Amino acid sequence: MKTLFQDKVILLTGGTGSFGRAFTRTLVRDHAFRALRIFSRDELKQSEMQAEWKNERLRFLLGDVRDKDRLHRAMSGVHVVVHAAALKQIPACEYNPFEAVKTNILGAQNIIETAIDAGVEKVMALSTDKAVNPVNLYGATKLCAEKIITQGNAYTGGRGPLLSCVRYGNVVGSRGSVIPLFREQRGTGVLTITDPRMTRFWITLEQAVEFVTNCIGQMRGGEVFVPILPSMRVTDLARAMAPDCRIREIGIRPGEKLHEVMVTEDEARHTLQFDEFFVIEPEHPWWKREKWKGGKPLPDGFRYSSDNNTDWLDVDRLRRMIGEG
């Protein structure tokens, strides 16, 4: 994998977000790439990243995935695209639905069309467990983006690029996650929890970057990659972060689930399990099942959900994952 990006030009959309910064850090440290183009709308965060790294292989491009002309320019000469740009805050997407559609759905279409026109080799898009049986607009737009990306292979005529998705769970400590909230609240002596039954899949930023990188190296085009992750109970997370605090239940918010699903029963029929991940294969006539060898078919009725997982994070493991152990 150290030679995966050897002499390659990479375009990273949403490059100043939590994932983008972690991905940039890993590439600068571990990979011999030619150039990494960090594409985002936020000039302040771009200037902060420039000051932090001072690396001549990093290029900072202001732009929006809604702007197809700007993407055409950014995509010129690119070999690999990592598409991480999205509107992801659930309440903001609910209140501004047209904006969510423009960025998450039409933006994905723009990525595909410009990648095809530019002769890109590979496009890997980041999805979310919220795209599975979505109950909010954010999840619905990410489901559409998944379908657009995977079905986009039908438009390439077999000439490339390869287009695939990764789908993973909640990222430890990312912006808008519960960890920053709990850290802020524990000084008050009271943590707010929406529902004590709630469970979530849990992944660190470093694990997410490693998973995306590994999937780029293995992708055939059209599949959705799902990592095998541990689950955690939100009550255990509260005990790990603030064992002396009182818990106040405030009720589930609109568009929120009790448990997260990453592979449904219907998807399981065309999914293969490997040691560390699942591959959801496309159900399209251009897909040949022999592309993936060595995976184990899933049993009838299989459902990969955060509440029926076999791997659970206890309080001690959670403390180590969040850096408080």
C-alpha positions in Angstrom: 0.0 0.0 0.0 3.0 2.3 0.4 3.2 2.5 -3.4 -0.5 3.0 -4.0 -0.2 6.7 -4.7 3.3 6.6 -6.1 3.7 9.5 -8.6 -0.1 10.1 -8.4 -2.1 13.3 -8.3 -5.0 13.1 -5.8 -8.0 15.4 -5.5 -9.5 15.4 -2.1 -12.9 17.2 -1.9 -14.0 18.4 1.5 -10.3 18.4 2.2 -10.4 20.8 5.2 -12.9 18.7 7.2 -12.1 16.2 9.9 -11.5 13.3 7.5 -9.7 15.5 5.0 -7.2 16.7 7.6 -6.5 13.2 8.8 -6.2 11.9 5.2 -3.7 14.7 4.4 -1.7 13.9 7.5 -1.5 10.2 6.6 -0.5 10.9 3.0 2.2 13.4 3.9 3.6 11.0 6.5 3.4 7.6 4.7 3.0 8.0 0.9 5.1 9.1 -2.0 2.4 11.0 -4.0 3.2 13.6 -6.6 0.5 16.1 -5.5 -2.5 16.3 -3.3 -5.1 18.9 -4.3 -7.2 19.9 -1.3 -10.5 21.2 -2.6 -12.9 23.0 -0.2 -15.0 26.2 0.3 -13.3 27.4 3.4 -10.3 29.7 2.8 -9.6 30.1 6.5 -9.2 26.4 7.1 -7.1 26.1 3.9 -4.7 28.8 5.2 -4.5 27.0 8.5 -3.5 23.8 6.8 -1.0 25.5 4.6 0.6 27.0 7.7 0.6 23.6 9.5 2.2 21.6 6.8 4.3 23.9 4.5 4.5 21.1 2.0 5.1 21.9 -1.7 3.2 18.7 -2.7 0.0 20.1 -1.3 -2.2 22.3 -3.5 -5.1 24.3 -2.0 -8.0 24.9 -4.4 -11.0 27.0 -3.4 -14.2 25.6 -4.9 -17.6 23.9 -4.4 -18.6 20.5 -5.7 -21.8 22.3 -6.9 -19.7 24.2 -9.4 -19.0 21.9 -12.3 -16.7 24.3 -14.2 -14.5 24.6 -11.1 -14.4 20.9 -10.7 -13.3 20.5 -14.4 -10.3 22.7 -13.7 -9.5 21.0 -10.4 -9.8 17.5 -12.0 -7.3 18.1 -14.8 -4.4 15.7 -14.6 -5.8 13.9 -11.5 -5.4 10.1 -11.1 -7.4 9.5 -7.9 -10.4 11.4 -6.4 -11.4 11.0 -2.8 -14.8 12.6 -2.5 -15.4 13.6 1.2 -17.4 16.9 0.6 -20.9 16.9 2.0 -23.4 18.8 4.1 -23.7 16.4 7.1 -25.4 18.2 10.0 -28.8 16.6 10.2 -30.8 19.6 11.6 -29.2 21.9 9.0 -30.0 19.6 6.2 -33.6 19.3 7.4 -34.0 23.1 7.5 -32.2 23.7 4.2 -33.3 20.7 2.1 -32.5 22.1 -1.3 -29.0 23.0 -0.2 -28.4 19.4 1.0 -29.6 18.1 -2.4 -27.4 20.5 -4.3 -24.2 19.5 -2.4 -24.7 15.8 -1.6 -26.6 14.6 -4.7 -25.9 17.0 -7.6 -22.3 17.4 -6.2 -21.8 13.6 -6.6 -23.1 13.8 -10.2 -20.6 16.6 -10.9 -17.8 14.5 -9.5 -18.6 11.6 -11.7 -19.1 13.6 -14.9 -15.9 15.6 -14.5 -13.9 12.5 -13.5 -15.0 10.7 -16.6 -14.2 13.8 -18.8 -10.8 14.2 -17.2 -9.7 10.5 -17.5 -9.4 9.9 -13.8 -8.4 6.3 -12.8 -10.4 5.9 -9.5 -13.0 7.7 -7.5 -13.8 6.7 -3.9 -16.7 8.5 -2.3 -17.4 8.5 1.5 -20.8 7.5 2.6 -22.4 6.9 6.0 -24.5 4.4 7.9 -27.2 7.1 7.8 -27.7 6.2 4.1 -29.1 2.8 5.1 -32.9 2.8 5.6 -32.7 6.6 6.0 -35.0 8.4 8.4 -33.7 12.0 7.7 -32.8 14.1 4.6 -29.1 13.8 5.2 -29.3 10.0 5.0 -31.6 10.2 2.0 -29.2 12.4 0.1 -26.3 10.1 0.9 -28.3 7.1 -0.2 -28.8 8.9 -3.6 -25.1 9.7 -3.7 -24.2 6.0 -3.1 -26.5 5.0 -6.0 -25.2 7.7 -8.3 -21.6 6.8 -7.6 -21.9 3.0 -7.9 -24.2 3.1 -11.0 -21.9 5.8 -12.5 -19.8 2.9 -13.7 -22.4 2.3 -16.4 -21.5 5.7 -17.9 -17.7 5.0 -18.2 -18.0 2.5 -21.1 -15.4 0.3 -19.4 -12.7 2.9 -19.9 -12.7 4.3 -16.4 -12.7 5.7 -13.9 -13.6 3.0 -11.4 -16.2 4.4 -9.0 -16.9 3.0 -5.5 -18.1 4.0 -2.0 -17.1 3.3 1.5 -19.8 3.3 4.2 -18.8 3.5 7.9 -20.2 4.5 11.2 -19.7 7.4 13.7 -16.2 8.8 13.8 -14.7 9.3 17.2 -14.3 13.0 18.0 -15.4 14.4 14.6 -17.0 17.8 14.4 -20.6 17.6 15.6 -20.1 14.3 17.4 -21.2 13.5 20.9 -17.7 13.5 22.4 -17.1 17.3 22.2 -20.6 17.7 23.6 -19.9 15.4 26.6 -16.6 17.2 27.2 -18.4 20.5 27.3 -21.1 19.2 29.6 -19.1 17.3 32.1 -18.1 20.5 33.8 -21.7 21.1 34.7 -22.1 17.6 36.3 -24.9 16.6 34.0 -24.7 14.8 30.6 -27.7 14.7 28.3 -28.5 11.5 26.5 -31.3 11.2 24.0 -32.2 7.5 24.8 -30.3 5.1 27.1 -30.9 2.2 24.7 -29.0 3.9 21.9 -26.1 2.0 20.2 -23.6 3.1 17.5 -20.8 1.8 15.4 -17.6 3.4 16.3 -14.4 4.2 14.3 -11.5 6.5 14.8 -10.4 9.0 12.2 -7.1 7.1 11.7 -9.0 3.8 11.1 -11.3 5.6 8.7 -8.3 6.9 6.7 -6.7 3.5 6.6 -9.9 1.8 5.5 -10.5 4.3 2.7 -6.9 3.9 1.5 -7.0 0.1 1.6 -10.3 0.1 -0.3 -8.8 2.4 -3.0 -6.1 -0.2 -3.5 -8.7 -3.1 -3.9 -11.7 -1.5 -5.6 -13.0 -3.0 -8.8 -15.6 -0.3 -9.4 -19.3 -0.4 -8.3 -19.0 -1.9 -4.9 -19.8 -0.4 -1.4 -17.2 -1.3 1.2 -18.3 -1.6 4.8 -15.7 -2.1 7.7 -16.3 -4.6 10.5 -16.5 -2.3 13.5 -17.2 -2.5 17.2 -20.4 -1.2 18.7 -20.8 1.0 21.7 -23.6 1.9 24.0 -24.0 5.7 24.5 -24.5 5.1 28.2 -21.0 3.4 28.4 -19.5 6.3 26.5 -21.0 8.6 29.2 -19.5 6.5 31.9 -16.2 6.4 30.2 -16.0 10.2 29.9 -17.7 11.4 33.1 -18.3 8.6 35.6 -19.3 11.0 38.3 -21.9 13.0 36.2 -25.6 12.6 36.4 -27.4 11.4 33.2 -30.4 13.4 32.0 -32.6 11.7 29.3 -33.9 14.3 26.8 -35.6 12.1 24.1 -34.7 11.1 20.6 -34.3 14.0 18.2 -36.1 14.3 14.9 -34.4 12.1 12.3 -32.4 10.1 14.8 -32.3 6.3 15.1 -31.9 4.1 18.1 -29.5 1.8 16.3 -27.5 2.1 13.1 -27.5 -0.5 10.3 -24.6 -0.8 7.8 -25.8 -3.9 5.8 -29.5 -4.6 5.4 -31.1 -8.0 4.9 -31.7 -7.3 1.2 -28.1 -6.1 0.7 -26.8 -9.2 2.4 -27.9 -11.4 -0.5 -25.3 -9.8 -2.7 -22.6 -9.1 0.0 -19.4 -11.0 0.7 -17.7 -11.0 4.1 -13.9 -10.8 4.5 -11.8 -10.7 7.7 -12.1 -7.0 8.2 -14.8 -5.7 5.9 -17.9 -6.5 3.8 -18.2 -5.9 0.1 -21.7 -5.1 -1.1 -21.5 -6.1 -4.8 -23.6 -4.2 -7.4 -26.7 -5.8 -8.8 -26.1 -4.5 -12.3 -25.7 -6.5 -15.6 -22.2 -5.1 -16.1 -20.9 -6.6 -12.8 -19.2 -10.0 -12.9 -19.4 -11.8 -9.6 -16.0 -13.4 -10.1 -14.4 -10.0 -9.5 -14.2 -10.7 -5.8 -12.7 -14.1 -4.7 -12.3 -15.5 -1.2 -15.2 -13.7 0.4 -17.9 -15.6 2.4 -21.5 -15.2 1.4 -23.8 -14.1 4.2 -26.6 -16.3 5.6 -30.3 -15.5 4.8 -31.7 -12.8 7.0 -28.3 -11.4 7.9 -28.4 -7.8 9.1 -25.3 -5.9 10.3 -26.6 -3.6 12.9 -25.1 -1.8 15.9 -27.4 -3.6 18.3 -26.8 -7.1 17.1 -23.0 -6.8 16.8 -20.7 -9.4 18.4 -18.0 -6.9 19.2 -18.8 -4.4 21.9 -16.6 -1.6 23.4 -16.6 -1.5 27.2 -15.8 1.5 29.3 -12.0 0.8 29.3 -11.8 0.3 25.5 -13.8 3.5 25.0 -11.5 5.5 27.2 -8.5 4.3 25.2 -10.2 5.1 21.9 -11.0 8.7 22.9 -7.6 9.3 24.4 -8.8 9.4 28.0 -7.6 6.0 29.1 
